[in-house]
Amino acid sequence: MRKAFICPTKFVQGEDELLNLGYFVKTFGKKALLIADPFALTLVKDKLDATAAKYGVEFVSAGDIFKGECSRTVVAKLQKVAKDAKCSCTIGLGGGKAIDTSKCVAAGSNLIICPTIAATDAPTSHSAVMYTDDHEFDDYAYFRQNPSVVLIDLNVIVNAPARFLVSGMGDALSTYFEARANVQSVSNVNAGLPCGANRKKGELLGFGTEAAFALAKLCYENLISDGYKAKIACEQKSITGAFEKIVETNILLSGLGFESGGLAGAHAMHDGLTVVHDIHACNFHGEVVAFGTICQLVLENAPEEELYEVLDFCDTVGLPVCLRDLMTDKKTGNVIRESLTDEELWAVAEKTCIPDESIHNMPFKVTPAMIVACIKTADQIGREYKGY
């Protein structure tokens, strides 16, 4: 059996680590193309200036081109800037769009990722999501290797709103259960993708390793033991042992766990649920994935003890457990709607079950009717749990 495991070349996490960014740039050369969220850039400008001066490196700005979208047009322009300026590496600093854009520009070579939030597990992966210039989904891109360096500055992460950290916990929550489904179904995982190529139907990609499953399991254990403590620490802008553990869990353990362990029902149902505008508009990625995880547990008829452990965790840290939670404005607390129409449920189910979705990594055949049933059941369980 062919198995595969992939990961970044180096992962570094600590306080004020951005002050060491110049050291890592210098291992490649003297110039780096810097692709950054404008807001994130203002937060860390002093650190960037300090590390550039200390290590004698130069950051080539991409601010005039990168406006917050990862598109083919933007990537091509940035690659030209990097070539003309003779940049030796690429830096992605900020949230998901800046990180994905930097991955596409670097195309698998000399890439440093500096996330400013711990909201997803994307920083460690060798894949990116591309959009059109009109902000519509375009394609998934895969590269020959993962980032060269993932550099986490805890002082930056802790000063972001706690909701980002909680959303990252929602994304990480699915990791163990989806990896378990892949083990049970003996499914291929993204770690086996051919270098620089997308999946081809019928192609042998590689199955998950014992190492990936162990990391996915540790991911879940850390969330249960330290998730709530980490949330409180973040709300207090305090770097504690629990906070450090959950940042590592959200970014590294979940990142390695999903990419080398595989996705399954939770992320497929996330993709389906986001066709509903009221859900897509009100939530971060991980918040929808959390409810998708509850739906997956209902779908596979997981033990009641396990299901309620997940419900307890979600409720404690503030993740959605029902459709009403997903359709509540997180800023105002106003409930937009209580549930979905039958037509919407079937649209979600059809999207969840398209041929290339990860729902087909479940260890049994899944139909749209089964998705409708598990969402309705999970929703009612969650409503009763919350006392709605």
C-alpha positions in Angstrom: 0.0 0.0 0.0 1.4 3.4 -1.0 1.2 5.9 1.9 2.2 9.6 1.9 2.9 12.3 4.4 3.8 15.9 3.7 4.7 18.9 5.9 6.5 22.3 5.9 10.3 22.2 6.0 10.3 24.3 9.2 7.7 25.4 11.7 8.7 28.0 14.3 6.3 29.4 16.9 7.2 31.9 19.7 6.9 35.4 21.1 8.0 38.2 18.8 9.2 35.7 16.1 8.7 38.3 13.3 11.8 39.9 14.6 13.6 36.8 13.3 12.0 36.9 9.8 15.1 38.5 8.3 17.1 35.5 9.4 15.0 33.1 7.4 14.9 35.5 4.4 18.7 35.6 4.4 18.9 31.8 4.1 17.6 32.4 0.5 19.1 35.7 -0.3 18.7 39.5 0.4 15.4 40.3 -1.2 11.9 39.0 -0.5 8.6 39.7 -2.2 6.2 40.7 0.7 2.5 39.9 0.0 0.5 41.1 3.0 -2.9 42.2 4.1 -2.8 46.0 4.4 -4.3 46.0 7.9 -1.9 43.2 9.1 1.0 45.2 7.6 0.2 48.2 9.7 0.3 46.1 12.9 3.7 44.6 12.3 5.5 47.4 10.3 7.9 48.2 13.2 8.9 44.5 13.5 9.5 44.2 9.8 11.6 47.4 9.8 13.6 46.1 12.8 14.3 42.6 11.3 15.2 44.1 7.9 17.8 46.4 9.5 19.2 43.6 11.8 19.7 41.1 9.1 20.3 43.3 6.1 17.4 42.2 4.0 14.9 44.1 1.8 11.2 43.5 1.6 9.8 44.3 -1.9 6.2 45.6 -1.4 3.3 44.1 -3.4 0.7 46.5 -2.0 0.0 48.2 -5.3 -1.0 44.8 -6.8 -2.4 42.6 -4.1 -5.7 44.1 -3.0 -7.0 41.1 -1.1 -7.9 38.6 -3.8 -6.0 35.5 -5.0 -6.5 35.5 -8.8 -4.5 34.4 -11.8 -4.1 38.0 -12.9 -2.8 39.1 -9.5 -0.4 36.1 -9.3 1.0 36.8 -12.8 1.7 40.4 -12.0 3.3 39.6 -8.7 5.5 36.9 -10.2 6.8 39.6 -12.7 7.5 42.0 -9.8 9.5 39.2 -8.0 11.5 38.4 -11.1 12.2 42.0 -12.0 13.3 42.8 -8.4 15.4 39.6 -8.3 13.6 38.4 -5.1 15.0 35.2 -3.7 11.9 34.2 -1.8 8.2 35.1 -1.2 6.6 36.0 2.1 2.8 35.6 2.7 1.8 37.7 5.8 -1.8 37.9 7.1 -4.9 35.9 6.6 -6.0 33.3 4.0 -6.0 35.3 0.8 -2.5 36.7 1.4 -1.2 33.2 2.3 -2.9 31.6 -0.8 -1.6 34.3 -3.1 1.9 33.9 -1.8 1.7 30.1 -2.4 0.7 30.7 -6.0 3.4 33.2 -6.6 6.1 31.0 -5.1 4.8 27.9 -6.9 6.4 25.6 -4.4 9.8 27.3 -4.0 11.3 29.5 -1.2 8.1 30.4 0.6 7.8 31.9 4.1 4.3 32.0 5.6 3.6 34.4 8.5 -0.1 34.1 9.6 -1.4 36.9 11.7 -4.5 34.9 12.9 -4.9 31.2 13.9 -8.3 30.9 12.2 -7.5 28.0 9.8 -5.0 25.2 9.1 -4.1 26.6 5.7 -0.6 28.0 6.5 1.2 24.6 6.5 -0.4 23.1 3.4 0.8 22.8 -0.2 -2.5 23.9 -1.7 -4.3 27.2 -2.3 -7.8 28.4 -3.4 -7.9 30.6 -6.5 -10.6 33.1 -7.4 -11.5 35.2 -10.4 -11.0 38.9 -10.5 -14.7 39.1 -9.9 -14.2 37.2 -6.6 -15.8 34.0 -7.8 -14.3 30.6 -7.1 -11.8 29.5 -9.9 -9.8 26.4 -8.9 -7.7 24.6 -6.4 -3.9 24.8 -6.9 -1.4 22.2 -5.6 2.4 22.8 -5.5 5.4 20.6 -5.5 6.1 21.1 -1.8 4.8 22.8 1.3 6.0 26.1 2.6 9.7 26.3 3.4 9.1 28.1 6.7 5.9 28.7 8.7 6.7 31.5 11.2 4.2 32.2 14.1 4.5 35.3 16.1 2.4 34.7 19.2 2.2 38.4 20.1 0.5 39.1 16.8 -1.9 36.1 17.1 -2.9 36.9 20.7 -3.9 40.5 19.8 -6.3 39.4 17.1 -10.0 39.0 18.1 -10.6 35.7 20.0 -13.3 34.8 17.4 -10.5 34.0 15.0 -8.9 31.6 17.4 -12.2 29.9 18.1 -12.9 29.6 14.4 -9.6 27.9 14.1 -10.6 25.4 16.8 -13.8 24.7 14.7 -11.7 23.9 11.7 -9.3 21.8 13.8 -12.3 20.0 15.5 -13.0 18.1 12.3 -9.5 16.8 11.8 -9.6 13.7 13.9 -13.1 12.6 12.8 -12.3 13.1 9.1 -9.0 11.3 9.4 -10.7 8.4 11.2 -13.3 8.2 8.3 -10.4 8.0 5.8 -8.7 5.3 7.8 -12.0 3.3 7.8 -12.7 3.8 4.1 -9.0 3.4 3.1 -9.2 6.6 1.0 -6.5 8.6 -0.8 -5.3 11.8 0.8 -3.9 15.0 -0.6 -0.4 14.2 0.6 -0.1 11.8 -2.3 -0.9 14.3 -5.1 1.6 14.3 -7.9 3.9 17.4 -7.8 2.2 20.4 -9.1 -0.8 18.5 -10.4 -4.4 18.3 -9.6 -6.2 15.0 -8.8 -7.0 12.8 -11.8 -9.8 10.4 -11.7 -8.7 6.8 -10.9 -5.1 7.9 -10.1 -3.4 6.3 -7.1 -2.5 9.2 -4.8 -1.4 7.5 -1.5 -3.1 6.7 1.7 -2.7 8.3 5.1 0.1 7.3 7.5 0.0 6.3 11.1 1.8 9.5 11.9 -0.9 11.6 10.3 -3.7 9.8 12.3 -1.7 10.2 15.5 -1.4 13.9 14.9 -5.1 14.2 14.1 -6.0 12.4 17.3 -3.7 14.7 19.4 -5.3 17.7 17.7 -8.7 16.7 19.1 -7.3 15.8 22.6 -5.7 19.3 22.8 -8.9 21.0 21.9 -10.8 19.2 24.6 -8.2 19.8 27.3 -7.1 23.3 26.5 -9.5 25.0 24.1 -11.6 26.9 26.6 -8.6 28.1 28.5 -6.9 29.3 25.3 -10.0 31.3 24.4 -10.1 33.0 27.7 -6.4 33.8 27.5 -6.8 35.3 24.0 -9.7 37.4 25.3 -7.3 38.7 28.0 -4.5 39.2 25.4 -2.4 36.8 27.5 0.1 34.2 26.1 -0.4 31.2 28.3 0.6 27.6 28.0 -2.9 26.7 26.8 -2.9 29.5 24.3 0.4 28.3 22.8 -0.9 24.8 22.6 -4.1 25.7 20.8 -2.2 28.0 18.3 0.0 25.0 17.5 -3.1 22.8 17.4 -5.0 25.0 15.0 -2.2 25.6 12.6 0.3 22.7 12.7 -1.6 19.7 14.1 -4.7 20.4 12.1 -2.8 21.3 9.0 -0.8 18.1 9.0 -3.8 16.1 10.1 -6.1 17.3 7.3 -3.5 17.2 4.5 -1.9 13.9 5.3 -4.9 12.3 7.1 -7.7 13.4 4.7 -11.0 15.2 4.6 -14.4 13.6 4.8 -18.0 14.6 5.8 -17.4 17.8 7.8 -15.7 19.8 5.2 -18.0 18.5 2.4 -21.0 19.7 4.5 -19.3 23.0 5.0 -19.0 23.4 1.3 -22.7 22.5 0.9 -23.9 24.8 3.7 -22.1 27.8 2.3 -24.4 27.9 -0.7 -26.9 29.4 1.7 -26.2 33.2 1.7 -27.3 33.7 5.3 -24.8 31.0 6.5 -22.0 32.1 4.3 -22.4 35.8 5.3 -22.5 35.2 9.1 -19.7 32.8 9.6 -16.0 32.1 9.3 -14.8 28.9 7.7 -14.2 27.0 11.0 -17.6 28.0 12.4 -19.4 26.2 9.6 -17.0 23.2 9.8 -17.8 22.8 13.5 -21.5 22.3 12.7 -20.4 20.1 9.7 -18.5 17.9 12.3 -21.7 17.5 14.3 -23.5 16.5 11.1 -20.8 14.0 10.2 -21.1 12.4 13.7 -24.9 12.1 13.2 -24.3 10.7 9.7 -22.0 7.9 10.9 -24.2 7.3 14.0 -21.3 8.0 16.3 -21.7 7.0 20.0 -23.9 9.4 22.0 -21.1 10.0 24.5 -18.8 11.2 21.7 -21.5 13.4 20.1 -22.2 15.2 23.3 -18.5 15.7 24.1 -18.3 17.6 20.8 -21.5 19.5 21.6 -20.1 20.4 25.0 -16.9 21.6 23.5 -18.6 23.7 20.8 -21.0 25.3 23.3 -18.2 26.1 25.8 -15.9 27.9 23.3 -18.8 29.5 21.4 -19.0 27.5 18.2 -22.4 26.8 16.4 -24.3 23.7 17.2 -27.4 24.2 15.1 -28.7 26.1 12.1 -30.0 29.0 14.2 -26.5 29.5 15.5 -25.2 29.6 12.0 -27.8 32.2 11.0 -27.2 34.5 13.8 -25.3 37.8 13.2 -22.1 37.4 15.2 -21.7 41.2 15.7 -25.2 42.1 16.7 -26.5 38.7 18.1 -29.7 39.1 15.9 -31.2 35.8 14.7 -31.7 36.1 10.9 -33.6 32.8 10.6 -34.3 29.7 12.6 -33.8 27.1 9.9 -33.6 26.2 6.2 -36.4 25.5 3.7 -36.7 22.1 2.2 -35.5 23.5 -1.1 -32.4 24.9 0.6 -31.7 21.7 2.4 -31.7 19.8 -0.8 -29.5 22.4 -2.5 -27.0 21.9 0.3 -27.2 18.1 0.0 -26.7 18.2 -3.7 -23.6 20.4 -3.4 -22.3 18.2 -0.6 -22.5 15.1 -2.8 -21.0 16.4 -6.0 -18.5 13.7 -7.5 -15.3 15.3 -6.3 -16.4 16.2 -2.8 -14.7 14.7 0.3 -18.1 13.3 1.5 -17.2 10.2 -0.7 -14.3 9.5 1.7 -16.8 8.3 4.3 -16.7 4.5 4.8 -20.1 4.0 3.2 -22.0 5.4 0.3 -23.6 8.7 1.0 -26.7 10.2 -0.9 -28.3 13.6 -0.8 -31.2 12.2 1.1 -28.8 11.0 3.8 -27.3 14.5 4.0 -30.8 16.1 4.4 -31.6 13.7 7.2 -28.4 14.2 9.1 -28.5 18.0 8.9 -32.1 18.1 10.1 -31.3 15.6 12.9 -28.1 17.4 14.0 -30.0 20.7 13.9 -32.7 19.4 16.2 -30.2 17.8 18.6 -28.3 21.1 18.7 -31.5 23.1 19.3 -32.5 20.9 22.2 -29.0 21.1 23.6 -29.1 24.9 23.6 -32.8 25.0 24.8 -34.1 26.8 21.8 
